[in-house]
């Protein structure tokens, strides 16, 4: 199983910037209802697109600096990184098919 990986400021460079595959980074928090709706969708994407994409999660309560660095103003915010650069971003819950389309548009 290719489960999402928890990312901190200390591991962000290794896990996201220097990743071999595109990385979908979910900025979330425990108390966020929409985040809880999005989480299982991202889990499915991580499983189904294993080897094509990595899914990473950043808890904004624990990693405020990362949230600030990427100007995350509301959650869930999902950023897509490819070759170490942010290439796409969306805010809020989106259908799985739409998220996959966004990923494929960057491949």
C-alpha positions in Angstrom: 0.0 0.0 0.0 1.2 3.4 -0.9 -0.1 5.5 2.0 0.2 9.3 2.2 3.4 10.4 4.1 3.4 13.0 6.9 5.7 15.8 6.1 7.3 18.3 8.4 9.5 21.3 7.8 12.5 19.1 8.4 11.4 16.5 5.8 9.8 18.7 3.2 12.8 19.1 1.0 13.5 15.4 0.9 9.9 14.2 0.6 8.6 16.9 -1.8 11.2 19.1 -3.4 13.6 16.3 -4.3 11.0 13.6 -5.0 11.3 11.5 -8.1 7.6 11.8 -8.9 5.1 14.6 -8.7 3.9 15.2 -5.1 0.4 16.2 -4.0 0.7 18.0 -0.7 -2.4 18.3 1.5 -2.4 21.1 4.0 -4.9 20.0 6.7 -5.9 20.1 10.4 -7.6 17.6 12.8 -10.5 20.0 13.4 -11.2 20.7 9.8 -14.4 18.9 8.5 -13.7 19.3 4.8 -10.1 18.0 5.4 -11.7 14.8 6.8 -13.8 14.5 3.7 -10.8 15.0 1.4 -8.5 12.6 3.2 -10.0 9.3 2.0 -10.0 10.6 -1.5 -6.3 11.4 -1.3 -5.7 7.9 0.3 -7.3 6.3 -2.8 -5.3 8.4 -5.2 -2.1 7.5 -3.3 -3.0 3.8 -3.7 -4.2 3.8 -7.3 -1.5 6.1 -8.6 1.4 4.4 -6.7 4.6 5.0 -8.5 3.2 7.9 -10.5 2.6 10.3 -7.6 3.3 10.7 -4.0 0.7 12.1 -1.6 2.1 14.1 1.4 0.2 15.6 4.3 1.1 18.7 6.3 -0.7 19.3 9.5 -0.9 23.2 9.6 -1.4 23.2 13.4 2.0 21.5 13.8 3.8 23.0 10.8 2.7 26.7 10.8 5.9 27.8 9.0 5.2 25.5 6.0 1.7 26.8 5.8 2.9 30.4 5.9 5.7 29.7 3.3 3.0 28.5 0.8 0.5 31.2 1.8 -2.1 28.6 2.9 -5.0 30.8 4.1 -7.7 28.2 4.2 -7.8 24.4 4.5 -7.8 22.0 2.9 -5.3 23.5 0.4 -3.7 21.0 -1.9 -0.5 21.9 -3.8 0.9 19.8 -6.7 4.7 19.8 -7.0 6.6 18.6 -10.0 10.4 18.7 -10.3 10.6 20.6 -7.0 8.2 23.4 -8.2 4.6 24.1 -7.4 2.6 23.6 -10.6 -1.0 23.6 -9.4 -3.1 24.3 -6.4 -6.7 24.0 -5.2 -8.6 24.8 -2.1 -11.4 22.7 -0.7 -12.8 19.3 -1.4 -12.9 18.2 -5.1 -14.1 15.0 -6.6 -11.5 12.3 -7.1 -11.9 12.4 -10.9 -11.1 16.1 -11.0 -8.0 15.8 -8.8 -6.7 13.0 -11.0 -7.4 15.1 -14.1 -5.3 17.9 -12.5 -2.5 15.5 -11.8 -2.5 14.0 -15.3 -2.5 17.5 -16.9 0.9 18.1 -15.3 2.4 14.7 -16.3 
